[in-house]
Structures are given as structure tokens and as C-alpha cells.
Amino acid sequence: MRRYSDITFGFACGALFAATSALAQPTDPYANWPGVELVEGVAFQGDGGVTLEGSEAGVPVVKFWRPVLFREDTDAPVAGRMDCSVAAVAAEFSEEAFDLDERHEQVEKTRKRSGFRENDRQRDYSDTRRDLHIIGRRKGEREHFVLSYIAVRDGERLIDIRRNCTFVFRQDAGKPDWLAYVNRYTKFRFAFEPDLDAKINANFNADADLPRPHFF
């Protein structure tokens, strides 16, 4: 498990990103984003603070955060922090593990009992990658969440990624598109199938029409 600094990430990945030479160019818009290799050939990057921690299950967990505070004289969201936990494992491919809706159904009741209320589901499914995003808020708390199940097939290998981002907000936060902020400030990179890397991040747009942050 390797961690790359915000200075060297785009140039020190070695064989991990050798298949995509463009990633090592200074013009890469993500070159200065800190990142961590989750499993072999898969890395997480975030436009903010990235740290690597352990877990009780022995799976390394990446923690990401950034301030997201917007001007209060507009209809923009007011959120004090964006916090994410990201983890991944690699295993032999199976159709059961590739069925993200069924996997979420197995934990949905437990999450409801814990106060997590689901407002929306968004899917982006293909033959090689499936993304399921559960979007909602925590009952009784000023907290929105975006829970993402991401499964990527690499031949006979399945990369199973879980990303859980929460937004702590003030009373006048409104109802923004929280998934848009997750896509804007976080990114996954893959050493296999370089064309897939470009395709799966096509929805990410650094110039997206989002409110410009007014930081603390």
C-alpha cells in the first residue's frame, strides 16, 4: 500500500500508471492531488486532505476531507466539511459480487435502524464497471451522505470499492446535488484498460457549474 505526496503523485507512481503515459504529464489536472494506492493497480485521489488508516478488518482505509463552506447570501449549499472514507479489496470475479443492488439490500434495513434515510439512487452500469450511489441524510442530524458501491472487472479479478462521503451542514444548506461534489473532489485511477479510466471519469468536470468555495 503506497501513499503519494501532492508533489510527487503524478511522477512517482512507477509501474502502477505506466500503461497511461499521459498521467505523468505536468498538464494532468490531477497531478497535484494527493493519492493512495488502494489495491494493486487502483488508486484514489482527492482534492483535499488524504490520510491512510487501518481498520478492524485489516483493510486499509483512506480518509479524505476538505472544507466546503459557501457564501450565505446565495442559494448555494453551506457545508462545514466534506468527509470521506474509502476502501477497496481485490477478489476473484463473481456475478454475486457484481450485483451491487442486491449487496446494498443486505445492509439497507440495518442502515435505516441507524438513522440513515435514503432519498435517491443513481446507477451507472456497464460490462466492466458498475457504480451505485445511495444519496440521503441522517435522521435528526445535519448531515447528508453519498454512499458509493463501485465494482470494476479486471479480467478474472474484481475490484470492490466502497466510498462513503458525508457533508456536515448548517440549517440553510438547501438541497444541492451532493454527488456532484463527490465527483468533483474525488477520483479513482486504474492501471488497467487506460481507455476505461477516461470513460469512467467522463462525468468529472473541474469547471462544472458548482458554487465557488469561500473557505474558512
N, C-alpha and C positions, 0 to 999 in steps of 0.2 A: 504494500500500500504506500503510494508515494504522494507527497504533497509538493506543489509547485508554488513558488512565490509569485507575487504580482509582477515582478520584474522579469523572471526567467521562464514563466509558464510557456510562452509561445515558442521558446527556443531550446528548452532543456528536456522535452518530453521523450527524446530518443526514439526508440523503435515504436513506441505507442502510437505516434502520429506520423510515422514515416510514410505511410500509404497516402497521405494527403499533404503534399509539399506546400500547398498554399497556406496551411495553418501556421507555418513558420515565418510567413512574411510579415514585415512591420506594419503593412496596411490592414492586417487582420483586425477587425473591430473589437475582438475579444482578447487580443494578445495581452492586455494588461489586467485582465480579470484573474484573480487568484483561483486556483482549482486544485482538486484532489482526484486521484485515480481511485474509482470505486472498486472495480474488479479489472482483470486483465482486458485491456482494450477499450475501457469505458471510463470517461472522466466527467466530473461535474465542475462547472464553473459558475461563479456568481459575482455580480457587480456590487460587492459589499464585503463584509467580513466573513471569512471561511475558516473554520477550525475542524479538526478531526478528533473524535472522541470514541471511546469504547462503548459497548453495550453488554447487558447481562447475557445475551445470547451469543456473544463473541463476534458479532458482525460489526465492523467499524461503521460509525455513524458520522456523517458530515453535518455540521451545524452552520447555518448561514443566517446572517441578519443584516439589516440596513434600516436607517431611519426613513420614514415615509411620512412627512408632515407637509401639508399643502396649505396655501393661504386660505383663511377662513372667510374672506369677502367674496368667495366664488362658490359655485356648486360642486367644487372638487372634493374628493374624499379627504378626511382628516384622520390619519392613522399614525400613531406614535412609532410603531415598529412593524417590520415585516420579519418574522422568524420562520426558518425552515429547518426541518430535519430530513436528511436524505440518506438512504442506504440501498445497497444492491447485493445480490448474490447471483452466481452463475451455476446452472444445473443442466442436466440433460433435458432436451426439449420434450414437452408433453402437451397434448391438447387441453388437458385439465388445467395445467398451469397457465395456458394461453387464454383461458376463459376468464377474463377479468370481471365481468358482471357477476358470475357465479361466486368468485372469490370475495367480492365485496358483500354479496348477500350473506355470506357466512359470518360476517362481523357487524352487519348493519344493526341488528337488534341490540347488540352489546353497546355500540356507539350511541344509539338512541337513549339507552338507560343512563349513559354517562353525560347526557345533555347535549349531544351534537345533533343539530337539526339540519337535514339535507334540504336544500332549496332547488338544486339543479344538478343534472348530469350532462357532461359533454364527452363525446366519443370521437376518436379519430383512429379508425381501424384499417389495416392493410394486411397483406400476406406475411410481411416481415416485422411489422411493429403494430402494437395496439396501445392506445392511450385512453384511459378512463379517468375523468376528473369529477370528483364529488365536491360540490360547492355548497357552502351553507354557513351557519353561525352556531355558536354555543349558547344554549338557553340560559338566560339570566346573566350573561357576561357580555361585555362589549368586545366581542371577538368574532371575526369572520375566519373561515378556513377554506383552503383548497387542498384536498387530499387527492393525490395523483397515483394511479397504478400504471406502470409503464412496463411492457413486456416486449423485448426485442429478440428476434430469432437470428442466430448466427450459425447457420448450418444445423448441426445436431445439438447446438448449445442454445440455451435460453437465458437471457439476461433479465432478471426480475428486479425492477427498480421501484422503490416507494419514496415519494416525496410528499411531505406534509408541511404546508405553509400556513401560518396564522397571521392575522392582522389585528393588532390591538388598536382600537379606535375611540374617538370621542363621540359624544352624543349626536353631533351634527354631521356624521360621516356620510350620510346619504346611501345610495345603492349603486356603487361603481361596479365595473367588471373586474373582480379581483383576479380572475385567471389571466387577464391581460397584463397585470403587474407581475405575476409569477413568470409569464413568458418573457417579459421584458428584462427582468433582472436575474434570471437563472437560465442555464443552458447545459445540455448534455452533448458530449462529443464521443464519436465512435471511431476506432482504428480500422474496423472492417467496413466494407462496402462504402467507400467515400461518397458516392452519389446519394446514398441514403442519408448521410449526415446533412447534406444540403437540403434534401427534401423534407426531413422531419423537423427542421428548424425554419421552414419557409414562413411560418406564422410569426416568427420573431422579427420585429422591426424596431430598431433603435430610434427611429423617427416617428413612431406611432403617435397618434393623436391622443396622448395622455397628458394630464396636467403636469406642468413642470414643477419639480420639487422645491419647496422652500425649507431647507434643512434647519435643524436646531441651531 
